[in-house]
Amino acid sequence: MRLFRAQPRIALAGAEEAAAIAGLYSRAWDRHRGRLDERLIADQTPAAEEVSAWLNGGFEVFTASLEGALAGVVRCSFPTGTCMVDRMAVDPDRHNAGVGRAMAEHAIARARRAGVTKVWVQATPKLEDVVQLYRSLGFRESGHLRAHYWGEDVTLMELPL
């Protein structure tokens, strides 16, 4: 009998992981088909070539693994004294295993180490569990917009550091 839940191991992604990361995005977003606009899903499911481009510069991509298997991914960028956290996805088989929270906490810790003043995230209100996760970590809503390119409303959230 296991008394404690396994903790995700979070590490900076390597170029050799691009295809696996792209596959995880596809699995994670497929479950939202019919619930979210297809343009949003298409934008959030990058091909391995796009993930490779992220890994070659401009972004820090972190993976979370549980029991040796890829369980989640998150991307961070650091424009002008802030940190933008986006592209977080969790393998559907690992939902409610603490992977999303661990990745978000890791991204916030990375932002603190970078010395930035704010962390930004955005999420569609239809993904209530995602918005609630960010709220539970101290993010507050700073704006709403209609992202016509995604066909969805988006909530912008910030965390002052």
N, C-alpha and C positions, 0 to 999 in steps of 0.2 A: 504494500500500500504506500502510495506517494503522498506525503503530507504537505509538501510545498510544490507550487507550480514552477515549472522550469522557466528560467529567466532568459529572454532573448539575448543573444550575443550580437552586438552592433559593431560594425567595422566599415571603414572607408571602402567603397566598391572598387574593384579592379577592372581593367579593360576586358579581361576574359569572362566577366560576368554579364556583359551587355545582353546577350541573347536570353539568358535566364531571367534577367530583370525585365526585359520586354515581355517575356512570357507571363511573368507575375502580373504585370500591368493588365495584360489581356484577360487573365483569369479574374482578377479583382474587379474589373469594370464590366465584364460580361454579365455579372449578376444584376446589374442595374438596367439592363436593356428593357425597354417598355416602361420604365419609370422615369428615366432621364432622357433628355434630347440626345439623339445620335451624334450630333456635332460635338457635344461635350465628351461623350464616350470616345469618339474618334481622336479628339485632341489629347485625351488622357491615356491613350494606349499607343505609345511611341514604338516604332520599329527598332530593332537592335542597332541599326545605323545611327539613329537619332540619339539613343542612349550612349553609344560610343562617342559621339560628338560631345555630349555633356561631360563625359569622363576625360576627354582630351583638353578640357579647359573651360573656365568660367563658372563651373558648378562643383559643389562637393556632393557626392551621392553616397548615402550610407545604406547598407543592407542590414537586416536583422535576420538571424538564423535561430531556429529552435531545433534541438536534437540533430544538428548538422544539415538541416534543410532550409532553403531560402523561405522566409516567412513574411518579409516586408521590405519596403524600400521608401526612402524619403530623399528629397533633393533640397539643398540649401544654396543660396547665392547671397552675396554681400554687397549690394549697391549702396553707395554713399552713406556709410555709417549705420546702416540697418541690415537686417537679415530677412530675406524672403524665404519662407519654408513652403514648399509646394511639392506636388507629385507624390504625396504619401499614399501608399497602397499596402494592403495587407492581404495575404493569401486567404481566400474564402474559407479554407479548412482551418485557419488559425484565428478566426474572429473570436473575440472574447477571451483571448489568451494573454492579453496585456501587451501585444506587439505594437499596436498603434500608440499607446501611451508611452511605452519605452522609447520609441523612435522620436516622438514629439519632445519628450524630456531630453533626449540626447541632442536634438537640434537646438533646443533652448540653451543647454549647457555649452554647446559649440559656439553659439552666438555670444554668450557671456565671455568665453575665452577670447573671442575676436574683439571684444571691447565695444560692441555696437550698443546703440541706445534704444532700439526697438526691434521687435520681431513681428513680422507681418505674415498673415495667412489669409486665404480666401476659401470659401466653401459654399456650395449651393445649400440653401436652407432645407431642401428636400433630404439631404443627408444629415438628419437630426443628430445621429450618434456622433458624427464628426464635429458638428458645431458644439455639441455638449462636451465632448472631450476637450476642445480648445478652451471653452468657458471654465471647465474644472481646473485647467492649468493657469488660469488668471487672465486669459485673453478677454478683451472687451470689444464689442462691436463698434466699429468706427465709421461704417458706411454701408450702403446697399447700392447695387447697380444692376441694371439689366444688361447682361453680357449677350448682346445680339449674336455674336459670333459663336456662342455656345447654345443659344436659345433658352437660357436659364437665368434666373435671378442669382446673384452672388452676394454673399455677406463678406465684407472685409473686416478683419479683426486684427487688433494690435495688442502687443504685450510690451509695456515700457520696462526696460531693464535698469 
